[in-house]
Amino acid sequence: MKVLLEWIFWGSFLFVVMATVGYPVMITVLSLFSKKTRVFRDDEPMVTLIIAAYNEEKVIKSKLENSLELDYPRERLEIIVASDGSTDRTNKIVNSFAEKGIKLCAYERMGKTGIQNETVKKACGEILVFSDANAFYRRDAIRKLIRNFGDDQVGCVSGQLVYALKDHCVAGDSECSYWSYEKYLKSKESALCSLIGANGSIYAIRRNDYVHINEALISDLVEPLEIVKRGKRVIYEPEAISEEEPSPSYEQEFRRKVRILTRSIRGILHMKSLLNPFRYGIFSVQLLVHKAFRYLIPAFLLSGTLSLFSLAGDPFYFLLLSLTILCLLMAVIAKFANNTINGNRVFKLFSLIYYYVLVNFAVTLAWMNIAKRSTMTVWTTDRKTTE
């Protein structure tokens, strides 16, 4: 019995390590042998910037001003706000910019993917750029994105999201640390083969390559996967930068994670044909380990921890169990001491552990939503900035 429990523990441990540490090491090594040549275009094609918005009266004016200041010929840049059934002053504010050429497409509530599908039908641009109302672009972001379409094999380009921490908040610090890890993976995946998904606040697609997907699916994951499925690449452009503020609290970040993870898991299940390595090669391995394995981590954390309890009679496993419990206690301290740990490096570790626990609990709830067939198609807005 002990041998079986040891197999369960070490199997669970190795799975988690492979999904979190082994994968970055693997793609780092492989990317050294697969340098992709970038082919830039230097013309100025017609571009349509599509801004998804739902009740964004607190930030939409600033977003539109930011969009009008982009370093791109105004006559070559179409700006459309796709309003997803907004009930506040969002539509009124957008209409006040009509004389400056900004268009409003107002829809009944259908979710981000749905309004993107509908707005693409009305767009004039050769290149479509998708953004969020709270995402503020650097002046050269559009140019840096579209230059990558000089390569006919590139179907989608994802920019870089940078979190702007105006007020120090632990939740924001933890999200920034996680996002730094994700951006590293994006850079190596792009160099090796193709990105798995795009950044929802800043990515571009050729109009001819756009795929109308089911509105219940998450567009910034499934849309790039559809493009890969059709034989084109999705690449990362770190110089095309979008800035936004992270969630000010763990509670808001948790709700956001549950919604995004629910839709992401549903998206992976929908695109499971891409997991065939005989057809899609190394990309299938990327998708399997980076996404599918990661969504299974909570199950292996649970099996590993339960096996440790059963093995606690052995001093070595008792020590491992004690360390596990200690980490959980650090997470609990971080949860109830948010306002007192700012700037303390020791407690920052506590926050990172709490964030890791929080994310994996969100994954667990996401699987429960999948089991209940909950789509979570629409989103809510909770902004702390003011107009």
N, C-alpha and C positions, 0 to 999 in steps of 0.2 A: 504493500500500500504506500509506503514511504517513497519508494522509487517512482511510482505513478505521480504522486504529489510533486516530487522534485521535477519530473518531466513537465508537469503543468506549469510550475513556477518558472523554470528556466526557458521554456517555450514562450510563455507570456512575456517574460523580460526581454528576450531577444527580439520578439515581434515589435515591442514598443521602441526598443533601441534602433531597430532597422528603419522604422517609419519616421523617427525624429532625427536621428544622428547618422545612421547608415546611408540613407538616401542622399543627403547633401554631399557626403563623401563620395558616393558612387558617381553622381552626375558631375561633380567637380573634376574627377579623374577622367571620365569619359569625354567631357567637353574639351579637354586638352588635345584630343585627337580628332576633333570635329569642328574646326573653325569655319564658320559660315561667312562668306564674303558679302558685304553689304553694298547694294547698288542704290545710289541716291538719284532722285529726280530733282531738277532745278527749276521746273516751271511752276506756274501758279494755277492749278486746276480749280474749277468751281467746287466749293466746299459748303456743306450744310452742317451747321452745329445744332444738334437736337438736345434741348435741355428738358429733362424730365422733372416735373414739379407736382407736389401735392401740398396744399396749404403752406406755402413758402413765403408768406408776406413779410417775414422778418429778414429774409436774405435775398429775395429775388431782385430787388432794385440794385443792390451791390453786384449781384451776379451779372446782370445785364450791362451795367457800366463796365465791369471787368471784360465782358465779351466784346464790347464796342472799342475797347482799348487794345485789342490784340493786334500784333504786328502782322497783318494780312490785309491785302487790298479789300476795302469795304464792298466794292462791287463784285468781288469774287467770293464773298462770305455771306451765306444765307443763315440767319439766326431764327430758329423756331423754338418756342416754348410749348412743350406738350403738357398740358394741364390735366391731371388725372382726377377729374371731378372735384377740383378745389372749391371749398365753401367759404374761404376767407377772402381777403383783398388781393390775392395773387393775380387773378385774371385782370382786375382793374389796373393794377400796377403795370402789368405787361402791356396792356392796351395804351397806356400813357407813353410808351416807347414806339408806338406805331409809326410816327413821323420819322423816326430814325431807322425805319426799315425792319424792325423786329416783328415777327408774326406770332400770333397766338393760335394754337390748335387746342380747343377745349373739348374734352370728352366726358362721357359718363364714366363712373369709376370702373376700371378694368385692370389696373395694375400696370407696373412699369413696362413689362414686355409687350402688353397689348397696345399701349399708347405709342411705343416705339414702332411696332409693326404698322400702325395706321399712319403715323407721321412720315415714315419712309416713303409711303405711296405718294405723298404730296411734296417731297423734297426734290430740289432741282440739282443738287450737288453730285459731282462725279464721285467725291469722297464724302462719306458720312462720319461725323464725329459725335460721339454720344457723351453726355455730361449730366451731372446732377446740379441742382440749384445751389447747393452749399459748397460746390467745388470751384475754386478760383484759380484760373490758369495764369502761368507766367506768360509774358507778352509773346514769346516765340514758340509757345506750346504747339500751335497748329502747324507751323512750318516744320518743327522737329518731327511731328507725327507723320505728315504726308510725304516728307522726303523719302521715306522708306518704301514707298510704292513704286520706286524705279525698278524694283524686282518683280517680275510678273508672278513669281511663285509666292509672294507675300500677299495674303488675303486680309490680314488684320494686324493692326499695330496697337499695342497697349502702352500707355504712358506710365509715368511714375507718380504715385500718390505720396505726398509728404504731409505729415501731421504738424499743424502749427499749434504749439502749446502756449496760448496767451496767458492762461492762468494755470499754475502748476497743479496738476491733479494726478493722483496715483493711477487711476484707471487709464488716463491718457498715456502715462509713462509705460505701463504694461503693454498697452496696445502698440505703442511705438516700437517696443522691443520685439514683439511678435512680428510686426510688419517689416522690421529690418531683416529678420530671418526669412520672411516670405520673399522680399525683394532680392535677396541673395539667390534663392532658388529660381526666381524668374530669370535672372541674368544668365544662370548656368543652363537652364532649360532652353532658353532662346538660342544660346550658343551651340547647344547640342543638337536640338531638333526643332521643337516648337513649344510655345507656352500652352499650358493646359486651359487657362482661362484668361480673361482680360480684367483690367481694373475698371469697375463700373463707372467711375467718375471721369475717366479719360481714355477712350479708345476709338480707333478709326477703322472703317471698313469701306472697301470699294462698293459703290451702290450695286454693281452687277453681281457682287459676291454675297450680298445680304440674303439671309435665309429667314423667311417668316416662320417663326416657331410658335408652338402653343403658348398662350398667355400664362399658363400655370407654371411654365418653366422659367428658370432664372436666366436672363438674356446674356449677361456678361460671362457666364460659364458655357451655356449650351450653344450660343451663337458662334464663339470661336471653335468649339468642338465640331460643329457642323462644317465649318470652313476647313478644318483639318481632314474631316471625313471626305471632303471633296478634293483632296490632294494638294491643298495649299498650306502655307505656314502661318503661324501666329507668332509675332516677334515682340520683343521688349525694347522700348526706346526710353531709357532712363533720363534723357535730356528734355523730354516733353513732360513738364511738371505741373501737377495740379495740387493745390493746397486746400486743406480743410481742417477743421477742429475735430479732435476725437470725441467720443462720448464722455461727458463730464463725470459720469458715475458708473460704477460697476453694474448697477441695476439696468441702466439704459443700454449699456454695452451687451449685457446678457440677453435682453429682449431682442436686440438686433441680431446677435449671433444665432439665437434659436430660429429666427425667421430665415436668415440667409442659409444656415446649415440645412434646414428642412428642404428648402428649394434646391440647394446644391446636391444633396443626396438624391433627390428625385431626378435631378438633371443627369447625374452619373448613371442611375438605373435606366434612364431613357436612352442614354448613349452607350450602353454596355457593349455594343458591337465593336467599339474602339479598343476594347480590352483584348482583342485578338492579335497577338504579336506576329503571327504568320502573315498578316495583312498590313499591319501598321507599325511593325518593327519596334524600335526603341521607344516610340511615343506610347505604345501600350504599356510598357514597363513604367514609364513616367506616370501615366494616369493611374495605374494600379497602386503603386507605392505612395505617390504624393497625395492622392485623393482617397481611393478605396481603402487602403490600409489605414490611413489616418482616421477615417470614419469608424473604423473597427477598434481603435485603441481603447475606448472605455470598457469594452468587453474583456480585453486582455488585462487591463489594469485591475478589474474586478476579480478575474480568475487568479491572477498572480497574488493579490492581497489575501484572498480566501485560502489559497494553498499555504501561504505563510502562517496563517493562524493555526492550520493543522500541523505544520512542521515546527511550531514554536518550541517544542520540547528539545530540539537540537539547539545548542548555544549559538551556532552560526546563523541559523534561520531566525532565532529569537532576536539577534542583533539587527538583522535586516527588517524584521517586523517593527522593532523599536524605532528604527530610522524612518520607516513608513509612517508610523503614528506621529512621530515628531514633525514630519513634513505637513501632515494634516493639521496639527496644532498650529504650525506657523501660518497656514492658510486661514485658520479661524481667527488668529490674532490680526492678520491683515484685514480681514473683513470688518472687524469691529474697531479698528484703529486707523481708519483712512485719514482722519484729519490730524493725526499726531505723528505720522511717519514720513511726511514729506521731506525730501532732501537727505534722509538717513540711508546710507548705503546698505547697512545691515538689514533694515526693514524693507528696503527695495527688493531684496531677495524673497522676503515673506510675500510681498505683493505679486511677484512673478509666479511663485508657487500657487498662490490663490488664483491668479489668472489662469494658470494651467488647469487647475481643478474646475474652475468656472467653465472654461471652454469645453472640457470633456463632459461636464454635466449638460451643457447646451447640446452637445452631439447626442447624448442619450435621449434628451427630450425631443430632438429632431427625429430620431428613429421612431419614437412613440407617435409623433405626428404623422410620419409615413405610414405606420401601422393603422392609424385612425383615418387615413386618407385625407388629412388636412392639407390643403394646398398653400395657404398663407400667401395668396396671390398679391394682395394689396399691402401697403405699408403706411405707417403713421409718422408724423413729423413732430419732433420735440426739440426746438431750437432755443438756445439760451442767448444768442446774439439778437440785437435789435436793429431795426431799420435806421 
